[in-house]
Amino acid sequence: MLIAIDYDGTISADIETFKEVIRVFQLFGHEVICVTYRSNEAGRDNSDMDWLKDFIDNIYFTDRVAKKKHLSEDCHLIPDIWIEDYPENILFDLEDLPG
């Protein structure tokens, strides 16, 4: 399975627990990726995520584009499971968020 986990408000809410969760998923042969609404443009400081490179299979920065759209159209990936504290980010671009 491909498991996509959000960073801000999800992994960052309890880093030690998510380190273990990621390890268990990988132990059972699952690919675990981080998908964040953040941008990875030059000059953006994402250094708080540097530790994650040692725990996760890949990190995808969507630059405020709907996560599902970014992964499917730009990366040709379709996660089997999403772990996300704000599910609207999976389906909506920032400018199109409801409410």
DRENTORKOL-3810 file (N, C-alpha, C; in nm, 4 decimals):
REM DRENTORKOL-3810
@n.u->0.0840; n.v->-0.1186; n.w->0.0000; ca.u->0.0000; ca.v->0.0000; ca.w->0.0000; c.u->0.0881; c.v->0.1244; c.w->0.0000
@n.u->0.0345; n.v->0.2291; n.w->-0.0578; ca.u->0.0975; ca.v->0.3607; ca.w->-0.0527; c.u->0.0210; c.v->0.4437; c.w->0.0491
@n.u->0.0920; n.v->0.4899; n.w->0.1508; ca.u->0.0308; ca.v->0.5660; ca.w->0.2598; c.u->0.0859; c.v->0.7077; c.w->0.2576
@n.u->-0.0034; n.v->0.8050; n.w->0.2456; ca.u->0.0330; ca.v->0.9464; ca.w->0.2398; c.u->-0.0026; c.v->1.0121; c.w->0.3727
@n.u->0.0957; n.v->1.0766; n.w->0.4328; ca.u->0.0750; ca.v->1.1414; ca.w->0.5624; c.u->0.1089; c.v->1.2895; c.w->0.5500
@n.u->0.0215; n.v->1.3726; n.w->0.6005; ca.u->0.0416; ca.v->1.5172; ca.w->0.6057; c.u->0.1465; c.v->1.5505; c.w->0.7124
@n.u->0.2116; n.v->1.6649; n.w->0.6976; ca.u->0.3104; ca.v->1.7053; ca.w->0.7976; c.u->0.2511; c.v->1.8006; c.w->0.9016
@n.u->0.2152; n.v->1.9222; n.w->0.8597; ca.u->0.1707; ca.v->2.0250; ca.w->0.9548; c.u->0.0367; c.v->1.9873; c.w->1.0182
@n.u->0.0349; n.v->1.9802; n.w->1.1485; ca.u->-0.0869; ca.v->1.9465; ca.w->1.2209; c.u->-0.1114; c.v->1.7967; c.w->1.2302
@n.u->-0.0312; n.v->1.7181; n.w->1.1623; ca.u->-0.0455; ca.v->1.5727; ca.w->1.1682; c.u->0.0846; c.v->1.5158; c.w->1.2244
@n.u->0.1845; n.v->1.4928; n.w->1.1394; ca.u->0.3128; ca.v->1.4439; ca.w->1.1917; c.u->0.3681; c.v->1.5401; c.w->1.2956
@n.u->0.3626; n.v->1.6700; n.w->1.2655; ca.u->0.4207; ca.v->1.7688; ca.w->1.3566; c.u->0.3492; c.v->1.7748; c.w->1.4919
@n.u->0.2266; n.v->1.7253; n.w->1.4976; ca.u->0.1505; ca.v->1.7279; ca.w->1.6230; c.u->0.2044; c.v->1.6276; c.w->1.7246
@n.u->0.2699; n.v->1.5210; n.w->1.6760; ca.u->0.3251; ca.v->1.4204; ca.w->1.7662; c.u->0.4346; c.v->1.3432; c.w->1.6920
@n.u->0.5480; n.v->1.4065; n.w->1.6762; ca.u->0.6574; ca.v->1.3531; ca.w->1.5945; c.u->0.7015; c.v->1.2145; c.w->1.6408
@n.u->0.7197; n.v->1.1944; n.w->1.7686; ca.u->0.7687; ca.v->1.0649; ca.w->1.8176; c.u->0.6703; c.v->0.9522; c.w->1.7853
@n.u->0.5427; n.v->0.9770; n.w->1.8008; ca.u->0.4435; ca.v->0.8748; ca.w->1.7678; c.u->0.4460; c.v->0.8450; c.w->1.6185
@n.u->0.4520; n.v->0.9481; n.w->1.5350; ca.u->0.4523; ca.v->0.9244; ca.w->1.3909; c.u->0.5805; c.v->0.8573; c.w->1.3422
@n.u->0.6912; n.v->0.8792; n.w->1.4097; ca.u->0.8119; ca.v->0.8032; ca.w->1.3754; c.u->0.7844; c.v->0.6540; c.w->1.3896
@n.u->0.7188; n.v->0.6162; n.w->1.4973; ca.u->0.6865; ca.v->0.4754; ca.w->1.5211; c.u->0.5822; c.v->0.4243; c.w->1.4217
@n.u->0.4811; n.v->0.5037; n.w->1.3948; ca.u->0.3775; ca.v->0.4653; ca.w->1.2983; c.u->0.4402; c.v->0.4400; c.w->1.1616
@n.u->0.5269; n.v->0.5295; n.w->1.1182; ca.u->0.5951; ca.v->0.5159; ca.w->0.9884; c.u->0.6793; c.v->0.3886; c.w->0.9875
@n.u->0.7544; n.v->0.3652; n.w->1.0943; ca.u->0.8379; ca.v->0.2446; ca.w->1.1035; c.u->0.7541; c.v->0.1171; c.w->1.0917
@n.u->0.6395; n.v->0.1144; n.w->1.1588; ca.u->0.5540; ca.v->-0.0045; ca.w->1.1554; c.u->0.4991; c.v->-0.0256; c.w->1.0143
@n.u->0.4487; n.v->0.0803; n.w->0.9509; ca.u->0.3995; ca.v->0.0663; ca.w->0.8134; c.u->0.5095; c.v->0.0107; c.w->0.7226
@n.u->0.6296; n.v->0.0671; n.w->0.7342; ca.u->0.7398; ca.v->0.0226; ca.w->0.6489; c.u->0.7823; c.v->-0.1206; c.w->0.6832
@n.u->0.7798; n.v->-0.1565; n.w->0.8100; ca.u->0.8136; ca.v->-0.2928; ca.w->0.8526; c.u->0.7245; c.v->-0.3951; c.w->0.7831
@n.u->0.5996; n.v->-0.3583; n.w->0.7595; ca.u->0.5049; ca.v->-0.4473; ca.w->0.6931; c.u->0.5041; c.v->-0.4289; c.w->0.5412
@n.u->0.6040; n.v->-0.3576; n.w->0.4889; ca.u->0.6232; ca.v->-0.3474; ca.w->0.3446; c.u->0.5489; c.v->-0.2369; c.w->0.2738
@n.u->0.4933; n.v->-0.1436; n.w->0.3489; ca.u->0.4186; ca.v->-0.0347; ca.w->0.2874; c.u->0.5111; c.v->0.0829; c.w->0.2571
@n.u->0.4815; n.v->0.1525; n.w->0.1485; ca.u->0.5549; ca.v->0.2745; ca.w->0.1140; c.u->0.4854; c.v->0.3912; c.w->0.1834
@n.u->0.5622; n.v->0.4732; n.w->0.2534; ca.u->0.5061; ca.v->0.5864; ca.w->0.3269; c.u->0.5668; c.v->0.7143; c.w->0.2722
@n.u->0.4786; n.v->0.8067; n.w->0.2328; ca.u->0.5226; ca.v->0.9362; ca.w->0.1816; c.u->0.4609; c.v->1.0474; c.w->0.2654
@n.u->0.5257; n.v->1.1614; n.w->0.2635; ca.u->0.4708; ca.v->1.2811; ca.w->0.3262; c.u->0.4223; c.v->1.3721; c.w->0.2139
@n.u->0.3003; n.v->1.4209; n.w->0.2267; ca.u->0.2450; ca.v->1.5133; ca.w->0.1284; c.u->0.2035; c.v->1.6381; c.w->0.2045
@n.u->0.2701; n.v->1.7490; n.w->0.1744; ca.u->0.2448; ca.v->1.8727; ca.w->0.2457; c.u->0.1948; c.v->1.9814; c.w->0.1512
@n.u->0.1097; n.v->2.0653; n.w->0.2025; ca.u->0.0546; ca.v->2.1801; ca.w->0.1290; c.u->0.1623; c.v->2.2874; c.w->0.1090
@n.u->0.2749; n.v->2.2726; n.w->0.1750; ca.u->0.3825; ca.v->2.3715; ca.w->0.1683; c.u->0.4432; c.v->2.3814; c.w->0.0281
@n.u->0.5190; n.v->2.4906; n.w->0.0100; ca.u->0.5984; ca.v->2.5109; ca.w->-0.1108; c.u->0.7429; c.v->2.4737; c.w->-0.0796
@n.u->0.8150; n.v->2.4301; n.w->-0.1809; ca.u->0.9564; ca.v->2.4001; ca.w->-0.1647; c.u->1.0400; c.v->2.4916; c.w->-0.2544
@n.u->0.9885; n.v->2.6119; n.w->-0.2806; ca.u->1.0611; ca.v->2.7098; ca.w->-0.3621; c.u->1.1908; c.v->2.7498; c.w->-0.2937
@n.u->1.2842; n.v->2.7938; n.w->-0.3732; ca.u->1.4095; ca.v->2.8474; ca.w->-0.3182; c.u->1.3753; c.v->2.9592; c.w->-0.2200
@n.u->1.4419; n.v->2.9605; n.w->-0.1089; ca.u->1.4185; ca.v->3.0632; ca.w->-0.0085; c.u->1.3164; c.v->3.0248; c.w->0.0967
@n.u->1.2394; n.v->2.9189; n.w->0.0744; ca.u->1.1428; ca.v->2.8726; ca.w->0.1744; c.u->1.2170; c.v->2.7898; c.w->0.2787
@n.u->1.1892; n.v->2.8137; n.w->0.4037; ca.u->1.2561; ca.v->2.7400; ca.w->0.5106; c.u->1.1701; c.v->2.6211; c.w->0.5535
@n.u->1.2063; n.v->2.5056; n.w->0.5074; ca.u->1.1399; ca.v->2.3818; ca.w->0.5474; c.u->1.2333; c.v->2.2957; c.w->0.6311
@n.u->1.3314; n.v->2.3606; n.w->0.6946; ca.u->1.4333; ca.v->2.2861; ca.w->0.7695; c.u->1.3749; c.v->2.2070; c.w->0.8862
@n.u->1.2564; n.v->2.2469; n.w->0.9352; ca.u->1.1949; ca.v->2.1710; ca.w->1.0443; c.u->1.1542; c.v->2.0304; c.w->0.9984
@n.u->1.1532; n.v->2.0071; n.w->0.8677; ca.u->1.1168; ca.v->1.8771; ca.w->0.8132; c.u->1.2385; c.v->1.7918; c.w->0.7773
@n.u->1.3589; n.v->1.8447; n.w->0.7935; ca.u->1.4800; ca.v->1.7736; ca.w->0.7508; c.u->1.4925; c.v->1.6348; c.w->0.8131
@n.u->1.4583; n.v->1.6194; n.w->0.9388; ca.u->1.4688; ca.v->1.4916; ca.w->1.0077; c.u->1.3841; c.v->1.3845; c.w->0.9393
@n.u->1.2757; n.v->1.4279; n.w->0.8750; ca.u->1.1800; ca.v->1.3353; ca.w->0.8157; c.u->1.2410; c.v->1.2545; c.w->0.7005
@n.u->1.3404; n.v->1.3106; n.w->0.6349; ca.u->1.4048; ca.v->1.2419; ca.w->0.5218; c.u->1.4634; c.v->1.1069; c.w->0.5621
@n.u->1.4974; n.v->1.0911; n.w->0.6903; ca.u->1.5521; ca.v->0.9650; ca.w->0.7393; c.u->1.4433; c.v->0.8623; c.w->0.7740
@n.u->1.3165; n.v->0.9042; n.w->0.7744; ca.u->1.2079; ca.v->0.8163; ca.w->0.8173; c.u->1.1080; c.v->0.7830; c.w->0.7079
@n.u->1.1017; n.v->0.8632; n.w->0.6046; ca.u->0.9934; ca.v->0.8540; ca.w->0.5063; c.u->1.0517; c.v->0.8174; c.w->0.3698
@n.u->0.9716; n.v->0.7589; n.w->0.2831; ca.u->1.0194; ca.v->0.7204; ca.w->0.1510; c.u->1.0355; c.v->0.8397; c.w->0.0569
@n.u->0.9520; n.v->0.9414; n.w->0.0713; ca.u->0.9637; ca.v->1.0618; ca.w->-0.0113; c.u->0.8768; c.v->1.1721; c.w->0.0486
@n.u->0.9104; n.v->1.2974; n.w->0.0168; ca.u->0.8317; ca.v->1.4130; ca.w->0.0596; c.u->0.7863; c.v->1.4861; c.w->-0.0657
@n.u->0.6566; n.v->1.5163; n.w->-0.0723; ca.u->0.5990; ca.v->1.5900; ca.w->-0.1851; c.u->0.5426; c.v->1.7220; c.w->-0.1350
@n.u->0.5877; n.v->1.8305; n.w->-0.1963; ca.u->0.5412; ca.v->1.9656; ca.w->-0.1654; c.u->0.4422; c.v->2.0064; c.w->-0.2745
@n.u->0.3183; n.v->2.0387; n.w->-0.2374; ca.u->0.2157; ca.v->2.0674; ca.w->-0.3385; c.u->0.2005; c.v->2.2157; c.w->-0.3703
@n.u->0.2627; n.v->2.3023; n.w->-0.2926; ca.u->0.2517; ca.v->2.4473; ca.w->-0.3141; c.u->0.1061; c.v->2.4934; c.w->-0.3163
@n.u->0.0308; n.v->2.4458; n.w->-0.2165; ca.u->-0.1082; ca.v->2.4848; ca.w->-0.1940; c.u->-0.2051; c.v->2.4335; c.w->-0.3005
@n.u->-0.1607; n.v->2.3350; n.w->-0.3781; ca.u->-0.2476; ca.v->2.2681; ca.w->-0.4751; c.u->-0.3076; c.v->2.1471; c.w->-0.4054
@n.u->-0.4307; n.v->2.1121; n.w->-0.4410; ca.u->-0.4956; ca.v->1.9952; ca.w->-0.3822; c.u->-0.4009; c.v->1.8753; c.w->-0.3885
@n.u->-0.3852; n.v->1.8091; n.w->-0.2770; ca.u->-0.2867; ca.v->1.7012; ca.w->-0.2657; c.u->-0.3167; c.v->1.5860; c.w->-0.3613
@n.u->-0.4420; n.v->1.5455; n.w->-0.3723; ca.u->-0.4783; ca.v->1.4358; ca.w->-0.4619; c.u->-0.4471; c.v->1.4732; c.w->-0.6067
@n.u->-0.4830; n.v->1.5934; n.w->-0.6454; ca.u->-0.4577; ca.v->1.6394; ca.w->-0.7824; c.u->-0.3077; c.v->1.6442; c.w->-0.8105
@n.u->-0.2306; n.v->1.6993; n.w->-0.7180; ca.u->-0.0860; ca.v->1.7097; ca.w->-0.7375; c.u->-0.0232; c.v->1.5712; c.w->-0.7526
@n.u->-0.0564; n.v->1.4805; n.w->-0.6621; ca.u->0.0044; ca.v->1.3476; ca.w->-0.6685; c.u->-0.0362; c.v->1.2723; c.w->-0.7945
@n.u->-0.1636; n.v->1.2781; n.w->-0.8318; ca.u->-0.2077; ca.v->1.2000; ca.w->-0.9474; c.u->-0.1602; c.v->1.2607; c.w->-1.0786
@n.u->-0.1702; n.v->1.3925; n.w->-1.0939; ca.u->-0.1355; ca.v->1.4562; ca.w->-1.2215; c.u->0.0148; c.v->1.4771; c.w->-1.2384
@n.u->0.0824; n.v->1.5211; n.w->-1.1328; ca.u->0.2242; ca.v->1.5562; ca.w->-1.1452; c.u->0.3185; c.v->1.4415; c.w->-1.1100
@n.u->0.2759; n.v->1.3518; n.w->-1.0240; ca.u->0.3649; ca.v->1.2460; ca.w->-0.9756; c.u->0.3181; c.v->1.1060; c.w->-1.0169
@n.u->0.1971; n.v->1.0966; n.w->-1.0700; ca.u->0.1392; ca.v->0.9684; ca.w->-1.1123; c.u->0.1323; c.v->0.8689; c.w->-0.9966
@n.u->0.0888; n.v->0.9199; n.w->-0.8819; ca.u->0.0727; ca.v->0.8385; ca.w->-0.7612; c.u->-0.0704; c.v->0.8493; c.w->-0.7104
@n.u->-0.1223; n.v->0.7381; n.w->-0.6596; ca.u->-0.2548; ca.v->0.7380; ca.w->-0.5986; c.u->-0.2435; c.v->0.6653; c.w->-0.4647
@n.u->-0.2414; n.v->0.7408; n.w->-0.3548; ca.u->-0.2317; ca.v->0.6762; ca.w->-0.2231; c.u->-0.3521; c.v->0.5874; c.w->-0.1938
@n.u->-0.3253; n.v->0.4801; n.w->-0.1228; ca.u->-0.4317; ca.v->0.3916; ca.w->-0.0767; c.u->-0.4931; c.v->0.4442; c.w->0.0524
@n.u->-0.4101; n.v->0.5100; n.w->0.1335; ca.u->-0.4542; ca.v->0.5643; ca.w->0.2618; c.u->-0.3979; c.v->0.7054; c.w->0.2765
@n.u->-0.4822; n.v->0.7959; n.w->0.3229; ca.u->-0.4404; ca.v->0.9325; ca.w->0.3553; c.u->-0.4532; c.v->0.9508; c.w->0.5059
@n.u->-0.3533; n.v->1.0125; n.w->0.5672; ca.u->-0.3615; ca.v->1.0513; ca.w->0.7080; c.u->-0.3427; c.v->1.2030; c.w->0.7092
@n.u->-0.4476; n.v->1.2740; n.w->0.7427; ca.u->-0.4539; ca.v->1.4191; ca.w->0.7214; c.u->-0.5419; c.v->1.4832; c.w->0.8277
@n.u->-0.4938; n.v->1.5895; n.w->0.8911; ca.u->-0.5748; ca.v->1.6571; ca.w->0.9927; c.u->-0.6779; c.v->1.7517; c.w->0.9321
@n.u->-0.6590; n.v->1.7926; n.w->0.8086; ca.u->-0.7523; ca.v->1.8838; ca.w->0.7420; c.u->-0.7839; c.v->1.8255; c.w->0.6042
@n.u->-0.8764; n.v->1.7296; n.w->0.5966; ca.u->-0.9014; ca.v->1.6539; ca.w->0.4734; c.u->-0.9345; c.v->1.7384; c.w->0.3503
@n.u->-0.9840; n.v->1.8582; n.w->0.3706; ca.u->-1.0141; ca.v->1.9451; ca.w->0.2569; c.u->-0.8900; c.v->1.9713; c.w->0.1720
@n.u->-0.7712; n.v->1.9678; n.w->0.2342; ca.u->-0.6467; ca.v->1.9910; ca.w->0.1601; c.u->-0.6185; c.v->1.8805; c.w->0.0585
@n.u->-0.6778; n.v->1.7663; n.w->0.0763; ca.u->-0.6598; ca.v->1.6569; ca.w->-0.0192; c.u->-0.7322; c.v->1.6895; c.w->-0.1497
@n.u->-0.8488; n.v->1.7508; n.w->-0.1398; ca.u->-0.9335; ca.v->1.7713; ca.w->-0.2576; c.u->-0.9350; c.v->1.9130; c.w->-0.3137
@n.u->-0.8968; n.v->2.0124; n.w->-0.2343; ca.u->-0.9113; ca.v->2.1512; ca.w->-0.2777; c.u->-0.7787; c.v->2.2260; c.w->-0.2781
@n.u->-0.7602; n.v->2.3106; n.w->-0.3795; ca.u->-0.6506; ca.v->2.4068; ca.w->-0.3791; c.u->-0.6817; c.v->2.5103; c.w->-0.2709
@n.u->-0.5807; n.v->2.5801; n.w->-0.2238; ca.u->-0.6020; ca.v->2.6794; ca.w->-0.1182; c.u->-0.7116; c.v->2.7787; c.w->-0.1550
@n.u->-0.7071; n.v->2.8278; n.w->-0.2759; ca.u->-0.8036; ca.v->2.9308; ca.w->-0.3181; c.u->-0.9453; c.v->2.8774; c.w->-0.3302
@n.u->-0.9630; n.v->2.7458; n.w->-0.3356; ca.u->-1.0947; ca.v->2.6867; ca.w->-0.3528; c.u->-1.1497; c.v->2.6197; c.w->-0.2266
@n.u->-1.0783; n.v->2.6349; n.w->-0.1151; ca.u->-1.1240; ca.v->2.5700; ca.w->0.0081; c.u->-1.2621; c.v->2.6198; c.w->0.0481
@n.u->-1.3507; n.v->2.5290; n.w->0.0852; ca.u->-1.4851; ca.v->2.5707; ca.w->0.1289; c.u->-1.4797; c.v->2.6454; c.w->0.2614
@n.u->-1.5745; n.v->2.7317; n.w->0.2775; ca.u->-1.5891; ca.v->2.8015; ca.w->0.4047; c.u->-1.5092; c.v->2.9222; c.w->0.4105
END
